Amino acid sequence: MLERIFKLKEHGTDVRTEIVAGLTTFLTMAYIVFVNPSILGAAGMPQDAVFVATCLIAALGTAIMALYANYPIALAPGMGLNAYFAFVVVGAMGYSWQTALGAVFVSGCLFLAITVFGLRELIVSGIPQSIRTAIVVGIGMFLAIIALKSAGIVVASPATLVTLGDLHQPPAVLAVIGFILIVVLDRFRVPGAILIGIVTVTVLSFFFGGNQFAGVFAPPPSIAPTFLQLDIAGALQGGVLNVVLVFFLVELFDATGTLMGVAKRAGLLVPGRMERFNKALLADSAAIFAGSMLGTSSTTAYAESAAGVQAGGRTGLTALTVAVLFLACLFISPLAAVVPAYATAPALLFVACLMLRELVELNWDDPTEVIPGVITALMMPFTYNIANGLAFGFISYAVLKLFTGKARDVHWMAWIIAAVFLFKFIYMGGH
C-alpha cells in the first residue's frame, strides 16, 4: 500500500529510510509546538489553545503535503511570521489578536487564489536560475545561524550585533559533540546519522545539561478559546490591509523559496516531477487559512525539512511520519519537551554546511547573475527572513540587468516581482 501511494522504489528509497527521515525532520522542528504558543501568548492569546492549534495545523498541513503532493516537506506555523503577528500587528499597531487572525485568513485566501489560478506557478517560472540556486544557499545559511544561536555558540552583542558565546556552557559543548558525531557517522554512511546525533545529545543533556525528564503523557488542553475566533470583518478595514499585504508577500516568497530550496535538494525539481511541485504549492496555501481558523499565525513550509531530506527522505511518507508525530504531540507534550534546542542544532548546522555546495552552480563569470544570487543568499540570514533575501535579490537582479543593457534577458514576471518588492520597501520600509 505504501509503495502504491508514495512510489518508494521509483524514488530510490524504502519505508525505514522514510520513517527515520520523518523522525529527523520532526525533531529538528518540534520546538515550534512550544515556541509558537509562547510568542503568540505575548499577543494575549491563550497559550494552551495555541499549543493544540499548532499541533493540529502542523499535522493537517503536513499530511496534505504527504498525501496530495507526495513531498517530504513539513508545514507548521512560521517563525518570523508569528513574531510579526504578536509584536508588530498586535503589540505595536494595537490590533486585537482576533483581527490579526482575520488578516492571516484573508492573506491565506489570496494565497490560495493565486495558486489555484496558476499565478504562483508563473511567479516560480519567473525566478532566474541564479536566484533559484541562491535560495538553497540562503536557506542553508539561515539554518546555520538558527543552529549556532540555539547552541549558544553565537549570541547577540550590542557592539557587533553577534559575537561568540560562552563555550564553557553545556549546550555549546554538547552541540559541538553532536555535530562531530553526525559528520563522522555520515562519512561512514551510517543510516540515521542525524537522528543518532540528536538522540545522543538529548541523552547527554540529562547528565550534563541540567535537562529533566518530565514524564511522557498528558491530556491535550481545549482548543475552544482560539477556534473560529478570527475577526474577518475587522481585517478587511482599510488600516489592516497593509498587514494583509505583508502577510501575503512574506507567505508567498518565504514558502515558495523554502519549497523550491528543499525540493531542489531532494532532486524533485526536474522535468516530469513539476506537477507535484504545483500540488505542493496548493497544499501549503490551504494550510494558511485552515491555521487561522484553528487559532494560529501563518503556516508555511519548514526549511528544517532539509534535515529529513539529507537523512534520505524523498517522498510523502517522510511528511506523513512528521504529521503523525505532531498529532502524537497532543498527548506526549512532556516527552516532546525534553529534546533541547541545542540537541537539534548540530543537525541543522550539518544540513546547512551541505546546502552551501550549491554555490558552485552560480555563473561566477557574469556579475549580473552572481551578485544578485549572493545578495539573495546573504540577506536571508542577516535579516533573519527568507522573503527579504528574495526581495533584495530580485531588485538587484532587475537593476543590474537594466543598467548593463541586458534587460531583455529578464523574464517579465521577474520585473513585476522586483517592482512589487521595491514598492513594499518604499511604502512600508522594512516591515
Helices and strands as residue ranges (DSSP letters): H 2-6, G 9-11, H 15-29, H 32-41, H 47-64, I 65-69, E 75-77, H 81-83, I 84-92, H 97-116, H 119-125, H 129-151, E 154-157, E 161-164, H 170-187, H 193-208, H 232-235, G 238-240, H 241-265, H 274-294, E 299-301, H 305-310, H 316-329, H 333-336, H 341-355, G 356-361, H 367-382, H 386-403, G 407-409, H 412-428
